[in-house]
Amino acid sequence: MPSDVIPFQVTVKKSIFKSKNALALEIQGEANGDNTLAILKDIDFHNGIIEATISGQTLANAGETARGFVGIAFRAALNASKMEVFYLRPTNGRANDQVRRNHSSQYISIPGYPWEKLRKETPGQYEAYVDILPAEWIKIKIVVKDEIARLYVNGATQPTLIVNDLKQGKDTRGSIGLWIGPGTLGHFTDVKVTKED
């Protein structure tokens, strides 16, 4: 429900998408930075498993660089000043350009580690290819243990992306957030959090 989340620079509406009850998110106006998300209330998460079914598509009026960015933030501060994020670029999943395909999934960390910095300083380390499509439901699972996080997509037994050095540190706690990027209509459903400490 929209009342269960704290929105930052996004609108949150109840919606039915591909026959599932979902929350639909869009960025409101021009966003400032990457903290564009709706944070779930009453969650204190450190280590454990986050599962969700998500979908991202570009808005009709989106700019050329829009990719339908959609993902999940974790260990998020309630004022959205700090968080770790795994997100997807669904329009890249089946692009004819291999370099774009390689950028289908991404890790970023707020503050201090936007995708541009990570791609420039450590190319290929915090992003990976995964076969996904825009405007389709995608199941994701994030497994977090201290400074390590793994992103699994669509039930795969092997992770799509492994981060061995979460930038906010191994002791950070926080909430879970539904995250979108510029020019995106994002849908979220079936969010399940299993805490391990």
Accessible surface in RSA format (square Angstrom, percent):
REM  Atomic radii and reference values for relative SASA: ProtOr
REM  Chains: A
REM  Algorithm: Lee & Richards
REM  Probe-radius: 1.40
REM  Slices: 20
REM RES _ NUM      All-atoms   Total-Side   Main-Chain    Non-polar    All polar
REM                ABS   REL    ABS   REL    ABS   REL    ABS   REL    ABS   REL
RES MET A   1   119.10  61.7  94.85  62.8  24.25  57.7  77.15  65.6  41.95  55.6
RES PRO A   2    44.27  32.3  36.67  33.4   7.60  27.6  36.95  30.5   7.32  45.5
RES SER A   3    75.92  64.2  58.56  78.1  17.37  40.0  55.61 118.4  20.32  28.5
RES ASP A   4    74.75  52.4  72.42  72.1   2.33   5.5  23.37  55.0  51.37  51.2
RES VAL A   5     6.50   4.3   1.08   1.0   5.43  13.1   1.08   0.9   5.43  14.7
RES ILE A   6    52.68  30.0  51.72  38.5   0.97   2.3  52.68  37.9   0.00   0.0
RES PRO A   7    69.35  50.5  52.67  48.0  16.68  60.6  52.70  43.5  16.64 103.4
RES PHE A   8    47.08  23.6  44.09  27.3   2.98   7.8  47.08  28.5   0.00   0.0
RES GLN A   9    57.13  31.9  38.39  28.1  18.74  44.6  35.20  74.9  21.92  16.6
RES VAL A  10     5.80   3.8   0.00   0.0   5.80  14.0   0.00   0.0   5.80  15.7
RES THR A  11    40.67  28.9  35.80  36.3   4.87  11.6  36.22  48.7   4.45   6.7
RES VAL A  12    23.26  15.3   3.55   3.2  19.71  47.5   3.55   3.1  19.71  53.5
RES LYS A  13   129.88  63.4 127.09  78.0   2.79   6.6  88.52  79.7  41.36  44.1
RES LYS A  14   133.04  64.9 107.76  66.1  25.28  60.2  68.20  61.4  64.85  69.1
RES SER A  15    29.69  25.1  15.64  20.9  14.05  32.4  21.42  45.6   8.27  11.6
RES ILE A  16   133.99  76.2 102.64  76.5  31.34  75.5 102.64  73.9  31.34  85.1
RES PHE A  17    27.67  13.8  26.39  16.3   1.28   3.3  27.67  16.8   0.00   0.0
RES LYS A  18   103.42  50.5  72.48  44.5  30.94  73.7  52.43  47.2  51.00  54.3
RES SER A  19   110.79  93.6  72.25  96.4  38.54  88.8  51.13 108.9  59.65  83.6
RES LYS A  20    67.26  32.8  63.55  39.0   3.70   8.8  39.86  35.9  27.39  29.2
RES ASN A  21   116.48  80.3 104.79 101.3  11.69  28.1  32.88  79.1  83.60  80.8
RES ALA A  22     9.78   9.0   0.00   0.0   9.78  22.2   5.35   7.5   4.43  11.7
RES LEU A  23    20.13  11.2  20.00  14.3   0.13   0.3  20.00  14.0   0.13   0.4
RES ALA A  24    14.13  13.0  11.88  18.3   2.25   5.1  12.17  17.1   1.95   5.2
RES LEU A  25     0.13   0.1   0.00   0.0   0.13   0.3   0.13   0.1   0.00   0.0
RES GLU A  26    63.05  36.2  62.75  47.5   0.30   0.7   8.05  15.6  55.00  44.9
RES ILE A  27    29.89  17.0   9.87   7.4  20.02  48.2   9.87   7.1  20.02  54.3
RES GLN A  28   113.31  63.4 100.17  73.2  13.15  31.3  31.50  67.0  81.82  62.1
RES GLY A  29    68.16  84.0   0.00   N/A  68.16  84.0  43.49 119.3  24.67  55.2
RES GLU A  30   174.73 100.3 146.29 110.7  28.45  67.7  66.17 128.0 108.56  88.6
RES ALA A  31    37.85  34.8   9.42  14.5  28.43  64.7   9.67  13.6  28.18  74.7
RES ASN A  32   126.05  86.9 116.84 112.9   9.21  22.2  30.39  73.1  95.66  92.5
RES GLY A  33    55.55  68.5   0.00   N/A  55.55  68.5  37.37 102.6  18.17  40.7
RES ASP A  34    43.16  30.2  36.25  36.1   6.91  16.3   3.29   7.7  39.88  39.8
RES ASN A  35    40.53  27.9  40.14  38.8   0.39   0.9   1.20   2.9  39.33  38.0
RES THR A  36     2.71   1.9   2.71   2.7   0.00   0.0   1.50   2.0   1.21   1.8
RES LEU A  37     0.00   0.0   0.00   0.0   0.00   0.0   0.00   0.0   0.00   0.0
RES ALA A  38     0.00   0.0   0.00   0.0   0.00   0.0   0.00   0.0   0.00   0.0
RES ILE A  39     0.00   0.0   0.00   0.0   0.00   0.0   0.00   0.0   0.00   0.0
RES LEU A  40    24.86  13.8  24.86  17.8   0.00   0.0  24.86  17.5   0.00   0.0
RES LYS A  41    92.14  45.0  80.71  49.5  11.43  27.2  43.50  39.2  48.64  51.8
RES ASP A  42   145.43 101.9 102.23 101.8  43.20 102.1  45.43 106.9  99.99  99.7
RES ILE A  43    39.72  22.6  27.97  20.8  11.75  28.3  28.75  20.7  10.97  29.8
RES ASP A  44    69.93  49.0  67.88  67.6   2.05   4.8  33.14  78.0  36.79  36.7
RES PHE A  45     0.00   0.0   0.00   0.0   0.00   0.0   0.00   0.0   0.00   0.0
RES HIS A  46    16.03   8.8  16.03  11.1   0.00   0.0  15.08  15.5   0.96   1.1
RES ASN A  47     4.03   2.8   4.03   3.9   0.00   0.0   1.48   3.6   2.55   2.5
RES GLY A  48     0.00   0.0   0.00   N/A   0.00   0.0   0.00   0.0   0.00   0.0
RES ILE A  49    42.52  24.2  42.49  31.7   0.03   0.1  42.49  30.6   0.03   0.1
RES ILE A  50     0.63   0.4   0.21   0.2   0.42   1.0   0.21   0.2   0.42   1.1
RES GLU A  51    58.10  33.4  57.98  43.9   0.11   0.3  13.28  25.7  44.82  36.6
RES ALA A  52     3.49   3.2   0.16   0.3   3.32   7.6   1.02   1.4   2.47   6.5
RES THR A  53     4.90   3.5   4.90   5.0   0.00   0.0   1.22   1.6   3.69   5.6
RES ILE A  54     0.10   0.1   0.10   0.1   0.00   0.0   0.10   0.1   0.00   0.0
RES SER A  55     0.14   0.1   0.08   0.1   0.05   0.1   0.05   0.1   0.08   0.1
RES GLY A  56     0.07   0.1   0.00   N/A   0.07   0.1   0.07   0.2   0.00   0.0
RES GLN A  57    41.58  23.3  41.58  30.4   0.00   0.0   7.89  16.8  33.69  25.6
RES THR A  58    53.89  38.3  37.07  37.6  16.82  40.1   8.76  11.8  45.13  68.2
RES LEU A  59    46.83  26.1  39.50  28.3   7.33  18.4  41.98  29.5   4.85  13.1
RES ALA A  60   119.42 109.8  68.87 106.3  50.55 115.0  82.39 116.0  37.04  98.1
RES ASN A  61   136.04  93.8 100.11  96.7  35.92  86.5  48.01 115.6  88.02  85.1
RES ALA A  62    29.87  27.5   2.59   4.0  27.28  62.1   7.39  10.4  22.48  59.5
RES GLY A  63    54.50  67.2   0.00   N/A  54.50  67.2  38.38 105.3  16.12  36.1
RES GLU A  64   173.97  99.9 144.33 109.2  29.64  70.6  62.77 121.4 111.20  90.8
RES THR A  65   109.61  78.0 105.95 107.4   3.67   8.7  75.28 101.1  34.33  51.9
RES ALA A  66    12.31  11.3   3.37   5.2   8.94  20.3   5.14   7.2   7.18  19.0
RES ARG A  67    47.27  19.8  47.27  24.1   0.00   0.0   2.37   3.2  44.90  27.2
RES GLY A  68     0.00   0.0   0.00   N/A   0.00   0.0   0.00   0.0   0.00   0.0
RES PHE A  69    25.84  12.9  25.84  16.0   0.00   0.0  25.84  15.7   0.00   0.0
RES VAL A  70     0.00   0.0   0.00   0.0   0.00   0.0   0.00   0.0   0.00   0.0
RES GLY A  71     0.25   0.3   0.00   N/A   0.25   0.3   0.25   0.7   0.00   0.0
RES ILE A  72     0.06   0.0   0.06   0.0   0.00   0.0   0.06   0.0   0.00   0.0
RES ALA A  73     0.00   0.0   0.00   0.0   0.00   0.0   0.00   0.0   0.00   0.0
RES PHE A  74     0.00   0.0   0.00   0.0   0.00   0.0   0.00   0.0   0.00   0.0
RES ARG A  75     1.05   0.4   0.09   0.0   0.96   2.3   0.09   0.1   0.96   0.6
RES ALA A  76     0.76   0.7   0.00   0.0   0.76   1.7   0.00   0.0   0.76   2.0
RES ALA A  77    27.32  25.1  19.45  30.0   7.88  17.9  26.88  37.9   0.44   1.2
RES LEU A  78   107.10  59.6  94.99  68.0  12.11  30.4  95.40  67.0  11.69  31.5
RES ASN A  79   100.35  69.2  82.81  80.0  17.54  42.2  37.88  91.2  62.48  60.4
RES ALA A  80     0.18   0.2   0.18   0.3   0.00   0.0   0.18   0.3   0.00   0.0
RES SER A  81    56.50  47.7  44.38  59.2  12.12  27.9  39.31  83.7  17.19  24.1
RES LYS A  82    83.99  41.0  83.99  51.5   0.00   0.0  34.38  30.9  49.62  52.9
RES MET A  83     0.12   0.1   0.00   0.0   0.12   0.3   0.12   0.1   0.00   0.0
RES GLU A  84     0.11   0.1   0.11   0.1   0.00   0.0   0.11   0.2   0.00   0.0
RES VAL A  85     0.00   0.0   0.00   0.0   0.00   0.0   0.00   0.0   0.00   0.0
RES PHE A  86     0.93   0.5   0.39   0.2   0.54   1.4   0.46   0.3   0.47   1.3
RES TYR A  87     4.65   2.2   3.89   2.2   0.77   2.0   1.08   0.8   3.57   4.4
RES LEU A  88     0.78   0.4   0.78   0.6   0.00   0.0   0.78   0.6   0.00   0.0
RES ARG A  89     9.23   3.9   9.23   4.7   0.00   0.0   2.59   3.5   6.64   4.0
RES PRO A  90     0.62   0.5   0.00   0.0   0.62   2.3   0.00   0.0   0.62   3.9
RES THR A  91    36.64  26.1  23.84  24.2  12.80  30.5  25.62  34.4  11.02  16.7
RES ASN A  92     2.30   1.6   2.30   2.2   0.00   0.0   0.00   0.0   2.30   2.2
RES GLY A  93     0.00   0.0   0.00   N/A   0.00   0.0   0.00   0.0   0.00   0.0
RES ARG A  94   132.19  55.5 113.00  57.6  19.19  45.7  42.22  57.7  89.96  54.5
RES ALA A  95    14.12  13.0   3.84   5.9  10.28  23.4  14.00  19.7   0.12   0.3
RES ASN A  96   162.30 111.9 121.07 117.0  41.23  99.3  38.09  91.7 124.21 120.1
RES ASP A  97    72.14  50.5  63.92  63.6   8.22  19.4  31.71  74.6  40.42  40.3
RES GLN A  98   108.46  60.6 101.67  74.3   6.79  16.2  56.60 120.5  51.86  39.3
RES VAL A  99    94.39  62.1  94.39  85.4   0.00   0.0  94.39  82.0   0.00   0.0
RES ARG A 100    72.16  30.3  72.08  36.7   0.08   0.2  23.94  32.7  48.22  29.2
RES ARG A 101    66.85  28.1  66.85  34.1   0.00   0.0   3.52   4.8  63.33  38.4
RES ASN A 102    61.58  42.5  59.92  57.9   1.66   4.0  17.50  42.1  44.07  42.6
RES HIS A 103    29.56  16.2  29.56  20.5   0.00   0.0  24.24  25.0   5.32   6.2
RES SER A 104     0.00   0.0   0.00   0.0   0.00   0.0   0.00   0.0   0.00   0.0
RES SER A 105     0.00   0.0   0.00   0.0   0.00   0.0   0.00   0.0   0.00   0.0
RES GLN A 106     0.85   0.5   0.85   0.6   0.00   0.0   0.00   0.0   0.85   0.6
RES TYR A 107     0.00   0.0   0.00   0.0   0.00   0.0   0.00   0.0   0.00   0.0
RES ILE A 108     0.92   0.5   0.92   0.7   0.00   0.0   0.92   0.7   0.00   0.0
RES SER A 109     0.61   0.5   0.00   0.0   0.61   1.4   0.00   0.0   0.61   0.9
RES ILE A 110    21.60  12.3  21.47  16.0   0.13   0.3  21.60  15.6   0.00   0.0
RES PRO A 111    78.15  57.0  70.38  64.2   7.77  28.2  73.79  60.9   4.36  27.1
RES GLY A 112    47.69  58.8   0.00   N/A  47.69  58.8  32.77  89.9  14.92  33.4
RES TYR A 113    68.25  31.9  68.10  38.7   0.14   0.4  23.88  17.9  44.37  54.7
RES PRO A 114    47.27  34.5  45.48  41.5   1.79   6.5  46.84  38.7   0.43   2.7
RES TRP A 115    86.17  34.6  86.17  41.7   0.00   0.0  66.73  35.6  19.43  31.5
RES GLU A 116    90.94  52.2  86.05  65.1   4.89  11.6  49.57  95.9  41.37  33.8
RES LYS A 117    73.84  36.0  67.07  41.2   6.77  16.1  35.44  31.9  38.40  40.9
RES LEU A 118     7.99   4.5   7.38   5.3   0.61   1.5   7.89   5.5   0.10   0.3
RES ARG A 119    65.12  27.3  60.61  30.9   4.51  10.7  34.32  46.9  30.80  18.7
RES LYS A 120   174.57  85.2 147.21  90.3  27.36  65.1 100.17  90.2  74.40  79.2
RES GLU A 121   110.61  63.5  80.28  60.7  30.33  72.2  37.11  71.8  73.50  60.0
RES THR A 122    46.27  32.9  39.74  40.3   6.53  15.6  45.21  60.7   1.06   1.6
RES PRO A 123   103.12  75.2  80.33  73.2  22.79  82.9  80.64  66.6  22.48 139.7
RES GLY A 124    52.96  65.3   0.00   N/A  52.96  65.3  31.26  85.8  21.70  48.6
RES GLN A 125    93.60  52.3  78.01  57.0  15.59  37.1  35.14  74.8  58.45  44.3
RES TYR A 126     6.02   2.8   4.84   2.8   1.17   3.0   2.93   2.2   3.08   3.8
RES GLU A 127    10.60   6.1   3.67   2.8   6.93  16.5   2.30   4.4   8.30   6.8
RES ALA A 128    23.59  21.7  18.33  28.3   5.26  12.0  23.59  33.2   0.00   0.0
RES TYR A 129    92.17  43.0  75.57  43.0  16.60  43.2  63.71  47.9  28.46  35.1
RES VAL A 130    17.41  11.5  14.72  13.3   2.69   6.5  17.41  15.1   0.00   0.0
RES ASP A 131    67.86  47.5  54.51  54.3  13.35  31.6  22.81  53.7  45.05  44.9
RES ILE A 132     4.69   2.7   0.00   0.0   4.69  11.3   4.66   3.4   0.04   0.1
RES LEU A 133    65.68  36.6  63.33  45.3   2.35   5.9  63.33  44.5   2.35   6.3
RES PRO A 134    46.05  33.6  38.33  34.9   7.72  28.0  38.33  31.6   7.72  48.0
RES ALA A 135    28.99  26.7  28.99  44.7   0.00   0.0  28.99  40.8   0.00   0.0
RES GLU A 136    73.29  42.1  73.29  55.4   0.00   0.0  16.50  31.9  56.79  46.4
RES TRP A 137    47.32  19.0  26.91  13.0  20.41  47.9  27.04  14.4  20.28  32.9
RES ILE A 138     2.48   1.4   2.48   1.9   0.00   0.0   2.48   1.8   0.00   0.0
RES LYS A 139   120.35  58.7 119.37  73.2   0.98   2.3  83.54  75.2  36.81  39.2
RES ILE A 140     7.40   4.2   2.39   1.8   5.01  12.1   4.26   3.1   3.13   8.5
RES LYS A 141    78.20  38.2  77.91  47.8   0.29   0.7  24.60  22.1  53.60  57.1
RES ILE A 142     0.23   0.1   0.23   0.2   0.00   0.0   0.23   0.2   0.00   0.0
RES VAL A 143    39.78  26.2  38.14  34.5   1.64   4.0  38.14  33.1   1.64   4.5
RES VAL A 144     0.62   0.4   0.00   0.0   0.62   1.5   0.00   0.0   0.62   1.7
RES LYS A 145   118.56  57.8 117.86  72.3   0.70   1.7  80.06  72.1  38.49  41.0
RES ASP A 146    45.46  31.8  45.46  45.2   0.00   0.0   6.19  14.6  39.27  39.2
RES GLU A 147    65.97  37.9  65.97  49.9   0.00   0.0  22.00  42.6  43.97  35.9
RES ILE A 148    51.81  29.5  51.56  38.4   0.25   0.6  51.56  37.1   0.25   0.7
RES ALA A 149     0.00   0.0   0.00   0.0   0.00   0.0   0.00   0.0   0.00   0.0
RES ARG A 150    82.92  34.8  82.92  42.3   0.00   0.0   5.49   7.5  77.43  46.9
RES LEU A 151     1.26   0.7   1.26   0.9   0.00   0.0   1.26   0.9   0.00   0.0
RES TYR A 152    33.59  15.7  33.04  18.8   0.55   1.4   9.44   7.1  24.16  29.8
RES VAL A 153     6.20   4.1   1.16   1.0   5.05  12.2   1.16   1.0   5.05  13.7
RES ASN A 154    81.74  56.4  53.94  52.1  27.81  67.0  28.39  68.3  53.35  51.6
RES GLY A 155    69.44  85.6   0.00   N/A  69.44  85.6  40.90 112.2  28.54  63.9
RES ALA A 156    48.43  44.5  30.52  47.1  17.91  40.7  42.01  59.2   6.42  17.0
RES THR A 157   124.21  88.3  99.59 101.0  24.62  58.7  82.50 110.8  41.71  63.1
RES GLN A 158   132.92  74.3 129.32  94.5   3.60   8.6  54.39 115.8  78.53  59.6
RES PRO A 159    29.29  21.3  10.40   9.5  18.89  68.7  10.40   8.6  18.89 117.4
RES THR A 160    30.15  21.4   7.17   7.3  22.97  54.7   9.14  12.3  21.01  31.8
RES LEU A 161     9.10   5.1   6.83   4.9   2.27   5.7   9.10   6.4   0.00   0.0
RES ILE A 162    73.42  41.8  56.96  42.4  16.46  39.7  56.96  41.0  16.46  44.7
RES VAL A 163     0.96   0.6   0.00   0.0   0.96   2.3   0.96   0.8   0.00   0.0
RES ASN A 164    93.36  64.4  80.82  78.1  12.54  30.2  28.36  68.3  65.00  62.8
RES ASP A 165    55.01  38.5  52.05  51.8   2.96   7.0  37.36  87.9  17.65  17.6
RES LEU A 166     7.72   4.3   0.00   0.0   7.72  19.4   0.00   0.0   7.72  20.8
RES LYS A 167    59.92  29.2  31.60  19.4  28.32  67.4  11.35  10.2  48.57  51.7
RES GLN A 168    29.38  16.4  11.78   8.6  17.59  41.9   4.50   9.6  24.87  18.9
RES GLY A 169    30.54  37.7   0.00   N/A  30.54  37.7  30.45  83.6   0.09   0.2
RES LYS A 170   103.67  50.6  99.36  61.0   4.31  10.3  64.09  57.7  39.58  42.2
RES ASP A 171   103.99  72.8  88.42  88.0  15.56  36.8  37.21  87.6  66.77  66.6
RES THR A 172    22.00  15.6  12.67  12.8   9.33  22.2  16.42  22.1   5.58   8.4
RES ARG A 173   105.15  44.1  85.39  43.5  19.75  47.0  47.20  64.5  57.95  35.1
RES GLY A 174    11.63  14.3   0.00   N/A  11.63  14.3  11.63  31.9   0.00   0.0
RES SER A 175     0.94   0.8   0.12   0.2   0.82   1.9   0.12   0.3   0.82   1.1
RES ILE A 176     0.00   0.0   0.00   0.0   0.00   0.0   0.00   0.0   0.00   0.0
RES GLY A 177     0.00   0.0   0.00   N/A   0.00   0.0   0.00   0.0   0.00   0.0
RES LEU A 178     2.46   1.4   2.46   1.8   0.00   0.0   2.46   1.7   0.00   0.0
RES TRP A 179     6.73   2.7   6.73   3.3   0.00   0.0   6.73   3.6   0.00   0.0
RES ILE A 180     0.00   0.0   0.00   0.0   0.00   0.0   0.00   0.0   0.00   0.0
RES GLY A 181     0.34   0.4   0.00   N/A   0.34   0.4   0.34   0.9   0.00   0.0
RES PRO A 182    86.60  63.1  84.70  77.2   1.90   6.9  86.60  71.5   0.00   0.0
RES GLY A 183    20.23  24.9   0.00   N/A  20.23  24.9  10.42  28.6   9.81  22.0
RES THR A 184     0.60   0.4   0.00   0.0   0.60   1.4   0.00   0.0   0.60   0.9
RES LEU A 185    39.53  22.0  39.45  28.2   0.08   0.2  39.45  27.7   0.08   0.2
RES GLY A 186     0.00   0.0   0.00   N/A   0.00   0.0   0.00   0.0   0.00   0.0
RES HIS A 187     8.77   4.8   8.77   6.1   0.00   0.0   2.11   2.2   6.66   7.8
RES PHE A 188     3.64   1.8   0.79   0.5   2.85   7.4   0.79   0.5   2.85   8.2
RES THR A 189    16.56  11.8   9.42   9.5   7.15  17.0   7.15   9.6   9.42  14.2
RES ASP A 190    84.04  58.9  58.01  57.7  26.03  61.6  33.90  79.8  50.14  50.0
RES VAL A 191    50.20  33.0  18.36  16.6  31.84  76.7  18.36  16.0  31.84  86.3
RES LYS A 192   123.21  60.1 119.51  73.3   3.70   8.8  77.24  69.5  45.97  49.0
RES VAL A 193    40.92  26.9  11.60  10.5  29.32  70.6  11.60  10.1  29.32  79.5
RES THR A 194    55.30  39.3  51.71  52.4   3.59   8.6  49.75  66.8   5.55   8.4
RES LYS A 195   105.36  51.4  78.46  48.1  26.90  64.1  47.15  42.4  58.21  62.0
RES GLU A 196   103.65  59.5  69.41  52.5  34.24  81.5  36.02  69.7  67.63  55.2
RES ASP A 197    84.29  59.0  48.51  48.3  35.78  84.6  63.43 149.3  20.86  20.8
END  Absolute sums over single chains surface
CHAIN  1 A     9232.2       7324.8       1907.5       4937.0       4295.2
END  Absolute sums over all chains
TOTAL          9232.2       7324.8       1907.5       4937.0       4295.2
